[in-house]
Amino acid sequence: MANQTIQTPTASADHFHRWRIDEPNGPVSIGTCKVCGTTKQFKNWLSDMDFITNEEHRIAA
């Protein structure tokens, strides 16, 4: 899978970060904002706590 771009708001709100995330290689990949150069780590897996069941989804709605 190629590098991906993810947009997230910044604290200063002058732009949305446009993350270019390195290929998965280990537990985390480094993302670099294409606008300002800020870097951030992104985890390459979802823990069991990151998932909700269909029933939990129905209850939350």
VMD Tcl script that builds the backbone (N, CA, C; Angstrom):
set m [mol new atoms 183]
animate dup $m
set s [atomselect $m all]
$s set {name element resname resid chain x y z} {
  {N N MET 1 A 0.836 -1.173 0.000}
  {CA C MET 1 A 0.000 0.000 0.000}
  {C C MET 1 A 0.884 1.240 0.000}
  {N N ALA 2 A 0.567 2.219 -0.796}
  {CA C ALA 2 A 1.375 3.427 -0.915}
  {C C ALA 2 A 1.147 4.347 0.272}
  {N N ASN 3 A 1.986 5.395 0.349}
  {CA C ASN 3 A 1.794 6.398 1.386}
  {C C ASN 3 A 0.374 6.922 1.328}
  {N N GLN 4 A -0.171 7.273 2.494}
  {CA C GLN 4 A -1.528 7.786 2.523}
  {C C GLN 4 A -1.524 9.207 3.056}
  {N N THR 5 A -2.538 9.981 2.698}
  {CA C THR 5 A -2.683 11.340 3.190}
  {C C THR 5 A -3.928 11.414 4.052}
  {N N ILE 6 A -3.764 11.937 5.273}
  {CA C ILE 6 A -4.864 12.095 6.209}
  {C C ILE 6 A -4.902 13.553 6.629}
  {N N GLN 7 A -6.090 14.159 6.681}
  {CA C GLN 7 A -6.214 15.546 7.089}
  {C C GLN 7 A -6.758 15.620 8.508}
  {N N THR 8 A -6.076 16.429 9.359}
  {CA C THR 8 A -6.550 16.674 10.718}
  {C C THR 8 A -6.375 18.150 11.037}
  {N N PRO 9 A -7.270 18.718 11.869}
  {CA C PRO 9 A -7.121 20.135 12.206}
  {C C PRO 9 A -5.924 20.364 13.117}
  {N N THR 10 A -5.342 21.544 13.061}
  {CA C THR 10 A -4.220 21.897 13.925}
  {C C THR 10 A -4.714 22.734 15.083}
  {N N ALA 11 A -3.882 22.886 16.097}
  {CA C ALA 11 A -4.243 23.705 17.248}
  {C C ALA 11 A -4.359 25.178 16.851}
  {N N SER 12 A -3.521 25.624 15.938}
  {CA C SER 12 A -3.549 27.025 15.544}
  {C C SER 12 A -4.635 27.303 14.505}
  {N N ALA 13 A -5.212 26.268 13.933}
  {CA C ALA 13 A -6.319 26.365 12.976}
  {C C ALA 13 A -5.976 27.175 11.728}
  {N N ASP 14 A -4.688 27.326 11.399}
  {CA C ASP 14 A -4.349 28.042 10.172}
  {C C ASP 14 A -4.345 27.118 8.961}
  {N N HIS 15 A -4.299 25.821 9.192}
  {CA C HIS 15 A -4.430 24.851 8.105}
  {C C HIS 15 A -4.760 23.481 8.687}
  {N N PHE 16 A -5.241 22.608 7.836}
  {CA C PHE 16 A -5.409 21.212 8.206}
  {C C PHE 16 A -4.128 20.498 7.849}
  {N N HIS 17 A -3.627 19.670 8.790}
  {CA C HIS 17 A -2.453 18.863 8.459}
  {C C HIS 17 A -2.822 17.912 7.337}
  {N N ARG 18 A -1.968 17.785 6.373}
  {CA C ARG 18 A -2.128 16.821 5.278}
  {C C ARG 18 A -0.978 15.830 5.430}
  {N N TRP 19 A -1.271 14.741 6.156}
  {CA C TRP 19 A -0.242 13.776 6.540}
  {C C TRP 19 A 0.145 12.875 5.380}
  {N N ARG 20 A 1.420 12.776 5.152}
  {CA C ARG 20 A 1.981 11.770 4.249}
  {C C ARG 20 A 2.619 10.748 5.184}
  {N N ILE 21 A 2.017 9.554 5.237}
  {CA C ILE 21 A 2.433 8.537 6.197}
  {C C ILE 21 A 3.297 7.497 5.514}
  {N N ASP 22 A 4.467 7.226 6.130}
  {CA C ASP 22 A 5.388 6.228 5.595}
  {C C ASP 22 A 4.728 4.852 5.540}
  {N N GLU 23 A 5.289 3.986 4.720}
  {CA C GLU 23 A 4.830 2.596 4.633}
  {C C GLU 23 A 4.902 1.942 6.012}
  {N N PRO 24 A 3.961 1.038 6.329}
  {CA C PRO 24 A 4.023 0.325 7.607}
  {C C PRO 24 A 5.316 -0.472 7.716}
  {N N ASN 25 A 6.010 -0.289 8.837}
  {CA C ASN 25 A 7.250 -1.008 9.087}
  {C C ASN 25 A 7.439 -1.038 10.593}
  {N N GLY 26 A 6.812 -2.011 11.254}
  {CA C GLY 26 A 6.854 -2.070 12.703}
  {C C GLY 26 A 5.555 -1.552 13.298}
  {N N PRO 27 A 5.546 -1.258 14.593}
  {CA C PRO 27 A 4.308 -0.869 15.266}
  {C C PRO 27 A 3.801 0.531 14.898}
  {N N VAL 28 A 4.695 1.429 14.472}
  {CA C VAL 28 A 4.267 2.789 14.105}
  {C C VAL 28 A 4.916 3.218 12.799}
  {N N SER 29 A 4.273 4.173 12.143}
  {CA C SER 29 A 4.841 4.807 10.954}
  {C C SER 29 A 4.870 6.309 11.213}
  {N N ILE 30 A 5.855 6.977 10.652}
  {CA C ILE 30 A 5.990 8.417 10.805}
  {C C ILE 30 A 5.195 9.119 9.718}
  {N N GLY 31 A 4.403 10.105 10.137}
  {CA C GLY 31 A 3.674 10.943 9.199}
  {C C GLY 31 A 4.286 12.332 9.209}
  {N N THR 32 A 4.387 12.952 8.044}
  {CA C THR 32 A 4.906 14.307 7.916}
  {C C THR 32 A 3.864 15.154 7.215}
  {N N CYS 33 A 3.539 16.314 7.793}
  {CA C CYS 33 A 2.567 17.202 7.182}
  {C C CYS 33 A 3.175 17.814 5.924}
  {N N LYS 34 A 2.437 17.711 4.817}
  {CA C LYS 34 A 2.920 18.253 3.545}
  {C C LYS 34 A 2.855 19.772 3.524}
  {N N VAL 35 A 2.121 20.380 4.471}
  {CA C VAL 35 A 1.989 21.839 4.510}
  {C C VAL 35 A 3.085 22.475 5.369}
  {N N CYS 36 A 3.233 21.986 6.634}
  {CA C CYS 36 A 4.149 22.664 7.556}
  {C C CYS 36 A 5.355 21.836 7.976}
  {N N GLY 37 A 5.386 20.532 7.633}
  {CA C GLY 37 A 6.536 19.698 7.973}
  {C C GLY 37 A 6.483 19.075 9.357}
  {N N THR 38 A 5.417 19.322 10.127}
  {CA C THR 38 A 5.259 18.695 11.441}
  {C C THR 38 A 5.247 17.189 11.281}
  {N N THR 39 A 5.828 16.469 12.244}
  {CA C THR 39 A 5.814 15.008 12.188}
  {C C THR 39 A 5.000 14.451 13.340}
  {N N LYS 40 A 4.470 13.250 13.124}
  {CA C LYS 40 A 3.643 12.572 14.123}
  {C C LYS 40 A 3.742 11.078 13.888}
  {N N GLN 41 A 3.649 10.291 14.959}
  {CA C GLN 41 A 3.632 8.838 14.828}
  {C C GLN 41 A 2.196 8.344 14.707}
  {N N PHE 42 A 1.979 7.405 13.789}
  {CA C PHE 42 A 0.686 6.759 13.610}
  {C C PHE 42 A 0.874 5.274 13.859}
  {N N LYS 43 A -0.003 4.680 14.707}
  {CA C LYS 43 A 0.137 3.253 14.963}
  {C C LYS 43 A -0.376 2.463 13.760}
  {N N ASN 44 A 0.222 1.319 13.533}
  {CA C ASN 44 A -0.090 0.488 12.372}
  {C C ASN 44 A -1.030 -0.657 12.695}
  {N N TRP 45 A -1.740 -0.575 13.811}
  {CA C TRP 45 A -2.681 -1.619 14.176}
  {C C TRP 45 A -3.803 -1.004 14.988}
  {N N LEU 46 A -4.887 -1.720 15.105}
  {CA C LEU 46 A -5.994 -1.330 15.963}
  {C C LEU 46 A -6.080 -2.338 17.097}
  {N N SER 47 A -6.131 -1.846 18.314}
  {CA C SER 47 A -6.280 -2.760 19.443}
  {C C SER 47 A -7.729 -3.215 19.530}
  {N N ASP 48 A -7.974 -4.220 20.332}
  {CA C ASP 48 A -9.345 -4.710 20.512}
  {C C ASP 48 A -10.260 -3.614 21.043}
  {N N MET 49 A -9.719 -2.649 21.754}
  {CA C MET 49 A -10.515 -1.566 22.320}
  {C C MET 49 A -10.947 -0.557 21.248}
  {N N ASP 50 A -10.355 -0.602 20.058}
  {CA C ASP 50 A -10.702 0.318 18.981}
  {C C ASP 50 A -11.930 -0.143 18.197}
  {N N PHE 51 A -12.433 -1.311 18.512}
  {CA C PHE 51 A -13.575 -1.856 17.804}
  {C C PHE 51 A -14.798 -1.862 18.710}
  {N N ILE 52 A -15.982 -1.649 18.135}
  {CA C ILE 52 A -17.210 -1.847 18.877}
  {C C ILE 52 A -18.064 -2.836 18.085}
  {N N THR 53 A -18.855 -3.583 18.819}
  {CA C THR 53 A -19.713 -4.574 18.167}
  {C C THR 53 A -20.920 -3.879 17.545}
  {N N ASN 54 A -21.635 -4.592 16.688}
  {CA C ASN 54 A -22.854 -4.038 16.109}
  {C C ASN 54 A -23.851 -3.665 17.194}
  {N N GLU 55 A -23.940 -4.491 18.226}
  {CA C GLU 55 A -24.853 -4.202 19.332}
  {C C GLU 55 A -24.463 -2.907 20.040}
  {N N GLU 56 A -23.164 -2.727 20.308}
  {CA C GLU 56 A -22.699 -1.488 20.952}
  {C C GLU 56 A -22.978 -0.279 20.050}
  {N N HIS 57 A -22.855 -0.467 18.763}
  {CA C HIS 57 A -23.134 0.607 17.806}
  {C C HIS 57 A -24.628 0.996 17.846}
  {N N ARG 58 A -25.499 -0.019 17.906}
  {CA C ARG 58 A -26.955 0.234 17.990}
  {C C ARG 58 A -27.309 0.954 19.281}
  {N N ILE 59 A -26.708 0.542 20.399}
  {CA C ILE 59 A -26.983 1.155 21.696}
  {C C ILE 59 A -26.531 2.615 21.703}
  {N N ALA 60 A -25.372 2.899 21.103}
  {CA C ALA 60 A -24.841 4.261 21.070}
  {C C ALA 60 A -25.692 5.184 20.217}
  {N N ALA 61 A -26.415 4.636 19.226}
  {CA C ALA 61 A -27.227 5.461 18.322}
  {C C ALA 61 A -28.531 5.807 18.899}
}
mol reanalyze $m
mol bondsrecalc $m
mol representation Tube
mol addrep $m
